[in-house]
């Protein structure tokens, strides 16, 4: 990877990153490190787009595996969990709305949730779209943090130094991104509690 004119140029195509992310989702490997890494490798905008595609495809693959191949195993993992039982009943009534709210307000580990939704009656299309939209705020926040960490790390190895104004904008942008994500998460949690 090298820095050219302030933008990042990754030495590997994004599809390799996407394939690794999909595999991580299916294999229960936490995606947060990969999401932060996308910020370091690709920057905020490109990294957010890449992670959005990767996380949605990975979540969908796990959903399909849970629905068609590991149904009994997943059922045993979530058996007796009152939160999932309530979500399952709410999904039966409201489908994609509940998937989107759960994505905005994570009450289950991301990877287990992907499999667990495979046991519900939500359609693949609704699951895909609601997951994609619902994961976006958290994706942008984590990629932004990774991008900032990457810039700080590059300062220590002789990378291009940002001006004080650039750092100020970067920090204000990060604070705004975190604030919006936290606000949306709280709204989603309240809405989810009402529906579940």
N, C-alpha and C positions, 0 to 999 in steps of 0.2 A: 504494500500500500504506500502511496506517496501523496503528498499534499500539493496541489497545483492551484495557484491563485486563490488560496483560501478554501477551495472545495476538495473533497476527498475523491480519490480515484482508487477503487478496490482492484486488486490484481486478479480476483476471481469473479466470474459472472454471478449475478444474484441467484440464478437458478440452483447453484450448488448450495447456497445458504438456505434457500427455500426447501430443498430436498432434506437437508439436515434438520430443519425446523419441523417438517412434517414427521420425520422419523422420531424426533424427540416427543412430539405429542402422542404418537401411537405407543411409544415405549415408556410413558410416564416419566420422562425426564423434564424437569421444570424449564419452561421457556423464558423465564425472566432474565436469565444470564444471556441467552441468545438475543433477546429483545434489546438489552443494554448494549450488547456487542454490535448490533445493527447500527446503533447510533454512532459508535466509534468508527465502524467501517464505512458507512454510507452517508452519514449526516442525518439531519432531522427529517427532511422531506422525503428523500429517496428511501431512507431507512424505515420510515413510517409506512410507506407504500409497500415495501418489500415484506415487512413483518405482518402487515394487514393481510396480504395475500397468503403468506406462509402460515400464519396462525389460523386463518379461516380454513384453509385446505387441510391443515393438520387436525383441527377440531372436527372437521367433516369426516376425515378418514377414521378417526377414533370413534365417532358417532356410528359410522357404518359397521366398523368392527364390532362395537358393542351391540348393535342391533341384530347382526346376522351371524356372528361367529363366537362371541364370548358372553352371550346373553346370561347364561346361568351363573357364571363367575361374577359378573357385574352385579347381578341380583343379590348374590350372597354378600358382596362387599357393602351394599347400601341397605341391606335388610335391617329393619328395625329402626332406621334413621328417621325420626319424626319430621325433620326439615325436608328431606327428600320426598317423603310421603305427601306432605302438603304441596310441594312443588309439582309433583306428579299429578295430583288432583287439579291443581290450578292450570297446568299445561293442557290437561284434557278439556278444560273449559275455555281457555283463552289462547292456547297455542303460542304463536310467535311472540306475543306481548310478554309472556312470562319468560321466555328464553332471553329476550332482549333485556328485560329488567334484571334477571339473574346475572347476565354478562356485565351489566353496568354496576351491579352490587354483588361482587363475588362472595357467596356464603359457603361455597364448596371449593376444594382445590380444583384448579382449571382442568387438569388431565382427567381426574375422576369424573368431573362434571360432563366432559365430552362423551365418555362411555355411558354415564347414567342417562343422559338425554336420549340415547339410543333405545332405552327401554320405554320411553314415553310414547304418546300417540302423535307427537309433533311430526309434521311432514319434513322431508329432507330439504325442500325448498325453503320452507319457513325457518327451519333450524339454521340453514346456511346464511340467509339474509339477516336474520335477527342476531346471529353470532357476529357476523362481520361488522354490523353497525354498532352493536353493543360493546365490542372489544376496542373500538377505535379510540375513545378517550384515554384508556389505560395504555394502549399501544403508543400513542403519541407521547405521553408523559414519560414512559420508560425509555423510549428512543431518545427523547430530548435529554434526559439525564445521562444516558450513555454517550451522546454526542458531546456534552459538556465535559464529561470525564475524559473523553478522548482528546479534546482540545487542551485540557490541563496537563495530561500526560505528555503531549507533544511539546509543550513548553519546556519540559525537563530534558528533552533530547534535541534541542536546537530547532524546533519547528517555528513556523511563522508566529510571531507574537501579535495578538489582537490589541487594538487601541483600547484606552479606557472606555470610550463611548461604545465600542463593539461589545466589550465585556458587560457593560451596564445594560445594553439591550438584551444580551444573551440571558443575563440573570433575571431581568424583568420578565422576559418571555418564559423562562422556566417557572418563575413564581406564578405567573398567570395561568400557565398550563396545569400546574399542580392544583391551584385554587379551583379552576373550572372542573377538573377531574374529581376533586373531593366533593364539590358542590353537586355535581351530577350524580355521583355515587350516593350521596345522602338522599337526594330526591328519589332515586331509584329504589333505595332500601325502604323508604317510607311507602312508596307506591306498591312495592312487592309485599310488604307486611299487610297492607290493606287487601290485596288480592289473594294472598295465601292464608 
